[in-house]
Amino acid sequence: MDRAKQDALAAYRGMWQDFVAAGTTSDWQSPKLGQYATGIALTNMSRSLYADHYNGLVTKGEPTFQPTVTSADPPDNPNKIVITDCSDGSHWLKYKADTGQLANDTPGGRHLVNAIVQKQSDGSWKVSEYGVHEAGTC
């Protein structure tokens, strides 16, 4: 059970690490995105990056994370783990790719994040869904 939680948390952190890296160039086709994400989570990341690419935006900086496991199902041998996080995006902002200027004057902030991490048929763990709430929700 502890191993499953550790693996799920590692997948969650890995997903965000790959997303942050892809955001520096808005690389919506980055092959790394599928390393720790699947399904809706992967689709949402790719769409977000494509929208930024289309709009000439890149994301710079580094968010912080404080994920915790809130449930594991089934409890004795989990294949689905729910993670709750309070991510701080104060230093992870969107910029215009051509000028390097901030894209807007909206400050980053602390966002409640909920995620579902599922064990895959090959034994790996991947984030299948996540939701990021508006700034100030945690």
C-alpha positions in Angstrom: 0.0 0.0 0.0 2.8 2.5 0.9 4.6 1.6 -2.3 1.4 2.3 -4.3 1.1 5.7 -2.7 4.7 6.5 -3.4 4.4 5.5 -7.0 1.2 7.5 -7.4 2.8 10.6 -5.9 5.9 10.1 -8.1 3.6 9.9 -11.2 1.8 13.0 -10.1 5.0 15.0 -9.6 6.4 13.6 -12.9 3.4 14.7 -14.8 3.7 18.3 -13.6 7.5 18.3 -14.2 6.9 17.2 -17.8 4.1 19.7 -18.3 6.3 22.6 -16.9 9.1 21.6 -19.2 6.8 21.5 -22.2 5.3 24.8 -21.2 8.6 26.6 -21.7 8.1 26.2 -25.5 4.4 25.3 -25.5 5.4 22.0 -27.0 1.9 20.4 -27.1 3.4 17.4 -29.0 6.1 16.6 -26.4 6.4 12.8 -26.2 7.2 13.2 -22.5 3.6 14.2 -21.7 2.4 10.6 -21.9 5.1 9.3 -19.6 3.0 10.0 -16.4 -0.4 11.1 -17.9 -3.1 9.3 -19.8 -6.7 9.8 -20.9 -8.4 13.1 -19.9 -5.3 14.3 -18.1 -3.1 13.9 -21.2 -5.7 15.4 -23.4 -6.1 18.4 -21.2 -2.4 19.1 -21.0 -2.0 18.8 -24.8 -4.9 21.1 -25.4 -3.7 23.7 -22.9 -0.2 23.7 -24.5 -1.7 23.8 -28.0 -3.8 26.9 -27.0 -0.7 28.6 -25.7 1.2 27.7 -28.8 -1.6 29.0 -31.0 -1.8 32.2 -29.0 2.0 32.8 -29.0 2.5 32.1 -25.3 5.0 30.2 -23.2 5.1 29.5 -19.5 8.2 30.4 -17.5 9.1 29.7 -13.9 8.3 26.9 -11.5 5.2 26.0 -9.6 5.4 24.4 -6.2 3.4 21.3 -5.1 2.4 19.8 -1.8 0.5 16.6 -2.8 -1.1 14.2 -0.4 -2.9 11.0 -0.9 -6.5 11.4 0.2 -7.8 7.9 -0.7 -6.7 4.5 -2.1 -9.0 2.0 -3.6 -9.2 -0.8 -2.9 -7.4 -0.2 0.4 -5.5 -3.4 0.6 -4.1 -3.4 -3.0 -4.9 0.0 -4.6 -5.2 0.5 -8.3 -6.7 4.0 -8.0 -5.3 6.7 -5.8 -6.8 10.2 -5.3 -4.4 13.1 -4.6 -5.2 16.5 -3.3 -2.7 19.3 -3.6 -2.2 23.0 -3.1 0.0 24.2 -5.9 1.5 27.7 -5.9 1.8 29.2 -9.4 3.0 32.6 -8.2 6.3 32.1 -10.0 4.9 30.2 -13.0 3.4 32.7 -15.4 2.6 33.0 -19.1 4.7 35.2 -21.3 4.5 36.3 -25.0 6.9 34.1 -26.9 8.0 36.8 -29.3 8.7 39.6 -26.8 9.2 37.8 -23.5 6.8 40.2 -21.8 4.2 39.0 -19.3 1.0 37.9 -21.2 -1.3 39.6 -18.7 -1.3 41.3 -15.3 -3.0 38.3 -13.6 -0.8 37.2 -10.6 -0.3 33.6 -10.0 -1.6 32.1 -6.7 -2.3 29.0 -4.7 -4.6 26.5 -6.5 -6.4 23.5 -5.1 -5.7 20.5 -7.4 -7.5 17.2 -7.3 -6.1 14.2 -9.3 -6.8 10.6 -9.9 -3.8 8.3 -10.4 -4.4 4.8 -11.7 -2.3 1.7 -12.0 -1.8 0.8 -15.6 -1.8 -2.7 -17.1 2.0 -2.7 -17.3 2.2 -1.9 -13.5 3.1 1.8 -14.0 1.1 4.6 -12.4 -0.4 7.5 -14.5 -2.5 10.5 -13.8 -5.8 9.9 -15.6 -7.7 13.0 -14.5 -6.9 16.3 -12.7 -8.7 19.5 -12.0 -7.0 22.8 -11.1 -9.2 25.3 -9.3 -8.9 29.0 -9.5 -6.2 31.0 -7.6 -6.9 31.4 -3.9 -8.7 28.1 -3.4 -6.2 26.8 -0.9 
